[in-house]
Amino acid sequence: MRVMIFAPLYHYYGRSLEAILEQRMPSCCTGADIVMGVDARPPTDAYDAVTTKYVRAQETFLAGKYDALLTIEDDIIAPRDALARLLETEGDVCYALYVSRRSHKWLAYTEIVGEDGRSLSDDPELARRTWGSVIEVQGVGLGCTLIRRHVLESISFRRSGQGCCDWYLAQDCIERGFRQVCDTGLLAGHIEVCRGTPFVLWPDPNSSSMLRREELPTGRSRQDTG
């Protein structure tokens, strides 16, 4: 099995890059190629720019002899065993668990309807009960996600509304009957910058807010303003 690891970049942080470069290769994986999606100029529309990067990545993926695509975005601190664990997970699209910067909800959605939906963290009792297990979800997010080849042969990255291409990928998977799962024991950090200070958001079922913040040491992070 051969994997393409894709990282769409605008800014990067040391811990994010370390996690990408140090992904543990499982025995079932014959190799992995890391592809960085970089634009020369800042985007005028962030969602359109992200979608364009994923479209290009899909073209590169399908032109190669890859069996799965692992996406790790540049503001995500992925577990170093993410590739190994997601490859072992039985699903067409397999998500690690992380927190949305925008809504502060877990990006493990039990329901998606149009431009809205219900996150697992909207139901704290269910979130605690399923914590640490692999559960079926309806999406969503490409922060740390494994997509099997047959999905990308059937579905194209697109944007058609207010959301980004991850939302419409999840919708298309639902429509096509592809199985989406989330390993709620595989936690990824999401970097959020508040008043110039970078923090990492982590899912936490024991917190009233369902998340915890960790300050990102400035000595271990950097930002490419390109």
C-alpha positions, 0 to 999 in steps of 0.5 A: 500500500502506498500513501500520499500525504498532502499538506496545503500550506499558508503558514506553518508551525514547527510542531505541525511540520514535525508531525508530518515529517515524522509519521510512523510507517506501518508494516502495510505501507510500502511508502509515502510521498509528502506533497506540499501545496504552496501558492506564491501569493496570498489568497483573495478567498481562503476557501476557494484557495484551499479547494484549489489546492485540494483539486490539484492534490487529487489530480496528483494523487490519481495520476500516481499509484497511491492507495490512500490520501492522508491530509494534514493541514498546516495548523494541525498537530497530528499524532505521529501514529495518525497514518498507522492508525487511520490505515487500520481503521475500517472506513472509506474516509477516516478522521482523527478527532480535532476541534474547529477553530470557528465554532469550537465544536468537535469536527466529528459530526453525527448529522449534516443537513445542508450548511448545518449539522450536529457535532458529537460535542453537542451531545456531551453524554454521547461524546463521553460514552464513545470517547476513545472508540471508532464511531461512524460519523457524517464528517467532517474536516480535512485537518487529519483525514485518510481517504481511500482511493476508490472515494477519490475516483468517485468524488471530486473536491468542490465548493458550492456554498458557504462552507469549504470543500471538506463539508461538501466531501462529507455530503457527497460521501453520504450521498454515495454511501461511503462509510465515514468514521472517526477515531475519537482516541486519535487526537489532533491539536488545532492551532489558534492564534489569539492576540498574537499568541498561538494556542493549541485546541484539544478535544476534552470530554471532561471540560464543560466547553468540551475542549482545552487550550494549550499555549504553543511555546513560541520557541517551537513555532514559526510562521512563514509570511511568504 
